[in-house]
Amino acid sequence: MSSVTLQEQLEVQLRDIHSAERQLHFIMPSIIHSVHNRALAQVLEDHFLESTQHIVRLELEFERLGFPPRSASCRSIIQIIEETLAECSRDLEPEIRDACLVSACQRIEQFELAMYGTARFLAYRLGLNQLRDQLDLTIAEEAAAETSLRRIADREINPAAFAPRAVSSAPAQRPRRNLVPVGAVAVRFN
């Protein structure tokens, strides 16, 4: 039986986070394109820009700590991404699709918070204060994004999704958007 050190576990955790951030960064434009509500799209666009900084911060820490960021794709996030992209492509009323998407995005944020929180604890235990501080900054940004998603869901998205609708005798004609196919998220960033 092999014993994994805290340092090795931290490296694995940081690589998983890096992989997840890169995969999410890759599909976020498709998610934003699928959103009907402009305020939700703005929240997602703002967080997309923040996530670029998260990737840069991680890569700088990898360099400072002396290990490469590349590893196998984070399998856990692939499942969440596939579910999110499935929500994007469903043939739903725009308001209902937005409610499904905001829920999927909240799941992503919770997953990221869990990963960053674990890495932050490991950095703390190893006395890596600069890394811990960088992770604290990212955790604060991820938590703020999750709070923004929850607020917009409570104030706009869910009320619009569950508002009574007039029934029309003609079927609704909505243009289909070209989205990233669900299977396309299995891109490896090795």
C-alpha positions in Angstrom: 0.0 0.0 0.0 1.4 3.4 -1.0 1.1 6.4 1.2 0.3 9.7 -0.4 1.8 12.8 1.2 -0.1 16.0 1.8 2.1 17.7 -0.8 1.2 15.0 -3.4 -2.5 15.4 -2.6 -2.2 19.1 -2.9 -0.6 18.7 -6.4 -3.4 16.4 -7.4 -6.1 18.7 -6.1 -4.5 21.8 -7.9 -4.2 19.9 -11.1 -7.9 18.8 -10.9 -8.9 22.4 -10.2 -6.8 23.6 -13.1 -8.3 21.0 -15.4 -11.9 21.9 -14.3 -11.3 25.6 -14.7 -9.9 25.1 -18.3 -12.8 22.8 -19.3 -15.4 25.2 -17.9 -13.6 28.1 -19.6 -13.9 26.2 -22.9 -17.7 25.6 -22.7 -18.8 28.8 -20.9 -19.3 30.8 -24.2 -21.9 28.1 -25.3 -23.7 28.4 -22.0 -23.7 32.2 -22.2 -25.0 32.0 -25.8 -27.9 29.8 -24.6 -29.1 32.2 -21.9 -32.2 34.3 -22.6 -32.1 36.6 -19.6 -29.5 39.5 -20.2 -28.8 39.9 -16.5 -28.0 36.2 -16.1 -25.8 36.4 -19.3 -23.9 39.4 -17.7 -23.3 37.5 -14.5 -21.9 34.6 -16.5 -19.8 36.8 -18.7 -18.3 38.5 -15.7 -17.5 35.2 -14.1 -16.0 34.0 -17.4 -13.6 36.8 -17.2 -12.8 36.1 -13.6 -12.2 32.4 -14.4 -9.4 33.5 -16.8 -7.7 35.1 -13.7 -8.3 31.9 -11.8 -6.4 29.9 -14.4 -3.6 32.4 -14.5 -3.3 32.4 -10.7 -3.1 28.6 -10.6 -0.5 28.5 -13.4 1.6 31.1 -11.5 1.4 29.0 -8.3 2.3 25.9 -10.3 5.4 27.7 -11.5 6.3 29.0 -8.1 5.9 25.6 -6.5 7.8 23.9 -9.2 5.4 21.4 -10.7 3.7 21.3 -14.1 -0.1 22.0 -14.2 -0.9 19.3 -16.8 -2.7 16.1 -15.9 -5.6 14.0 -17.0 -8.9 15.9 -17.3 -11.0 16.2 -14.2 -13.6 13.5 -14.7 -16.0 14.9 -12.1 -16.4 18.2 -13.9 -16.9 16.4 -17.2 -20.2 14.9 -15.9 -21.4 18.3 -14.6 -20.5 19.9 -17.9 -22.3 17.3 -19.9 -25.5 17.8 -17.8 -25.1 21.6 -18.2 -24.8 21.4 -22.0 -27.8 19.1 -22.1 -29.8 21.8 -20.4 -28.5 24.3 -23.0 -29.8 22.2 -25.9 -33.2 21.3 -24.5 -36.1 22.6 -26.4 -37.7 24.6 -23.6 -39.3 28.0 -23.3 -36.4 30.5 -22.8 -37.4 31.3 -19.3 -37.6 27.7 -18.2 -34.2 26.9 -19.9 -32.7 29.8 -18.0 -34.0 28.3 -14.7 -32.4 25.0 -15.6 -29.1 26.7 -16.6 -28.8 28.8 -13.5 -29.3 25.6 -11.4 -26.6 23.9 -13.4 -24.3 26.8 -13.0 -24.9 26.8 -9.3 -23.9 23.2 -9.1 -20.7 24.1 -11.0 -19.9 26.9 -8.5 -20.5 24.6 -5.5 -18.2 22.0 -7.0 -15.5 24.6 -7.6 -15.9 25.9 -4.0 -15.4 22.4 -2.6 -12.2 21.8 -4.7 -10.7 25.2 -3.8 -11.6 24.7 -0.2 -9.8 21.4 0.0 -6.7 22.8 -1.7 -6.8 25.8 0.6 -6.8 23.5 3.7 -3.9 21.5 2.3 -1.9 24.6 1.6 -2.6 25.8 5.2 -1.5 22.5 6.6 1.7 22.6 4.6 2.5 26.2 5.6 2.1 27.4 2.0 0.8 30.8 3.0 1.1 32.6 -0.4 -0.8 29.7 -2.1 -3.4 29.8 0.7 -3.9 33.5 0.2 -4.3 33.1 -3.6 -6.8 30.3 -3.0 -8.7 32.5 -0.5 -9.0 35.2 -3.1 -10.4 32.7 -5.7 -12.7 31.2 -3.1 -14.1 34.7 -2.4 -14.7 35.3 -6.1 -16.3 31.9 -6.6 -18.6 32.4 -3.6 -19.6 35.9 -5.0 -20.4 34.3 -8.3 -22.6 31.7 -6.6 -24.3 34.4 -4.6 -25.0 36.4 -7.7 -26.5 33.3 -9.4 -28.7 32.6 -6.4 -29.9 36.2 -6.2 -30.7 36.4 -9.9 -32.4 33.0 -9.7 -34.6 34.2 -6.8 -35.4 37.6 -8.1 -35.7 37.1 -11.9 -35.1 33.7 -13.4 -37.4 31.5 -11.3 -40.3 33.9 -11.1 -40.1 34.3 -14.9 -39.9 30.5 -15.4 -42.9 29.8 -13.2 -45.1 32.7 -14.2 -48.4 31.8 -15.8 -48.3 31.7 -19.6 -50.9 32.4 -22.1 -51.8 29.3 -24.1 -51.5 29.7 -27.8 -53.1 27.4 -30.4 -50.0 27.7 -32.7 -46.8 25.9 -31.7 -44.0 28.2 -30.6 -41.4 28.7 -33.2 -38.0 29.3 -31.7 -34.8 29.3 -33.7 -32.4 26.5 -32.7 -29.0 27.7 -31.7 -25.8 26.1 -32.7 -24.3 24.7 -29.5 -21.4 22.6 -28.6 -22.7 18.9 -28.7 -22.8 17.2 -25.4 -20.1 14.7 -26.3 -17.7 17.5 -27.2 -16.7 18.2 -23.6 -14.5 15.2 -23.3 -11.6 17.3 -24.6 -8.4 16.5 -22.9 -6.2 19.3 -21.8 -3.0 17.3 -21.4 
